[in-house]
Amino acid sequence: METAELVIVGCGPAGATAAREAARAGIHSLVLEKDAIVGEKRVCAAGLRPGFCNEFELPREIVHFDTPRLALFDASGEEHVLTFGPGHTSTREELDGTIARLAREEGAEIRTHALFRELTRDGGRLVLEYADLHEGARKRIAARAIFFAQGATAVLDRSPLRYAQWRDGLMTTLQYRIYLDRPAIPVTYETLEMHYYVGRSGRQIVGWMFPKKDHLAIGLGVIGKMEGTALRTELDALTERIAARLYPHCGVTRQKVEGHLLYMGAPRPVLSADAVMLGGTAAGLVDATNGEGIYEAAMSGRLAAEALLAHRDDPPRAARRYANGVKRRFVGKLRRRLKLMHFLEREPQRFGILFEQLATTPGLPQILHGETRPRTLRDRAILYAQMLKFLYKAA
Ligand SMILES: Cc1cc2nc3c(=O)[nH]c(=O)nc-3n(C[C@H](O)[C@H](O)[C@H](O)COP(=O)(O)OP(=O)(O)OC[C@H]3O[C@@H](n4cnc5c(N)ncnc54)[C@H](O)[C@@H]3O)c2cc1C
């Protein structure tokens, strides 16, 4: 049977970063990716947080626009502008494709058309079975360590990572790529727009507009399932509002529609078992207030590679170290974000109160965003005072 030191399932930002960084450290890494071309089918708004490309040593060519403005629209449609960063926009074809190319350059093997099916044990060994969609054959690989990173649709029931609620917390999303016959107004290309409102259906909607070189990505999501026509009606209404503000003078030459599931729940309770690690959105590492998960995914890939390097001769220990690292870095913060989102959704006018505070308190967005920078006494005082103010007003 074929063997590999590290097998990674899924070549999104989590899997590709793990492969790149593990291979760079000399770990024999093999990625199984079901799609034919990495990143080509990913439906995503591909907004990247400030500093993402530097932090993950990615070339600037993948950046479409630097976006210093974050425009938050509250339940009444009022705009609150935060200026920081800048964030960036890209496409997943470019982002995932680039990380995968760099992983290959470091020596990782990325096998496309490879659909993971099952994890079993053969004696003491972990064995992955996958379908080679090209050859139409079932194949098996014995792995010393495994990093699962299949994204929002991961279900690993028959594995040591068994979990009863894989399908909870999923959001249905729909997005248009809108191609215009001339540029929209200039501010469009400096801005990431997020919209939080109750839709015609009475359900809480999170919408966005992210500018790309040749199109605008306008999309929305709603927790749980929503029938296709109703979802499209909601998206048409949002698109109309955005069009009236940003491109009333433009014609639309093409409009592509795409949809996918986005995970907006809590981090999964079990992140490792034996020599198996769970990363990225499959591990529930998504910020429920805004759907950001690319950074968390890439960082989980990095933590997996680092843990394996630290305990190369003891993969189960590496997996435990990985899970502890992810917990320390993300789990508490992401749980708090989910709680905040639920609190806001219960009384949608709370979005406006929060956004107003973020927009008018100097330094607050930077403090909240700078998660690796140690917080000074002043930072803590600002945060505490703002939290009390928000709770008082929200109540
Ligand atoms: C509409 C939408 C908009 C979003 N916008 C943003 C945004 O602007 N910014 C942001 O940070 N995040 C955004 N996200 C979230 C972001 O897409 C995810 O958090 C991120 O993609 C997670 O990366 P990942 O590597 O964990 O998984 P993914 O990127 O989902 O990659 C998983 C990979 O695994 C492969 N795979 C799945 N199953 C198998 C299998 N059985 N065998 C082999 N391969 C398999 C898939 O083909 C895929 O390539 C958005 C999500 C959606 C749906």
The ligand as an ORCA input file, in Angstrom:
! r2SCAN-3c Opt
* xyz 0 1
  C     -20.452     32.580     -0.017
  C     -19.262     32.556      0.904
  C     -18.518     33.707      1.088
  C     -17.403     33.698      1.927
  N     -16.650     34.824      2.045
  C     -15.535     34.840      2.803
  C     -14.690     35.974      2.855
  O     -14.922     36.963      2.178
  N     -13.598     35.934      3.656
  C     -13.292     34.844      4.410
  O     -12.296     34.869      5.130
  N     -14.070     33.733      4.359
  C     -15.170     33.711      3.577
  N     -15.942     32.581      3.495
  C     -15.568     31.415      4.309
  C     -14.436     30.669      3.619
  O     -14.835     30.299      2.327
  C     -14.041     29.423      4.396
  O     -13.922     29.723      5.758
  C     -12.712     28.872      3.871
  O     -12.864     28.513      2.545
  C     -12.286     27.677      4.695
  O     -11.149     27.091      4.127
  P     -10.897     25.534      4.273
  O      -9.567     25.279      3.695
  O     -11.174     25.119      5.652
  O     -12.050     24.842      3.392
  P     -12.465     25.054      1.874
  O     -11.944     26.312      1.344
  O     -13.928     24.815      1.801
  O     -11.694     23.883      1.125
  C     -12.056     22.549      1.284
  C     -11.473     21.754      0.135
  O     -11.715     20.371      0.385
  C     -12.164     19.751     -0.796
  N     -12.943     18.580     -0.398
  C     -14.154     18.556      0.220
  N     -14.528     17.298      0.450
  C     -13.544     16.495     -0.028
  C     -13.342     15.086     -0.087
  N     -14.256     14.226      0.411
  N     -12.199     14.610     -0.661
  C     -11.267     15.465     -1.149
  N     -11.413     16.797     -1.139
  C     -12.516     17.310     -0.570
  C     -12.982     20.835     -1.497
  O     -13.102     20.603     -2.878
  C     -12.133     22.088     -1.181
  O     -11.146     22.311     -2.151
  C     -17.051     32.533      2.635
  C     -17.805     31.371      2.447
  C     -18.898     31.367      1.576
  C     -19.674     30.105      1.351
*
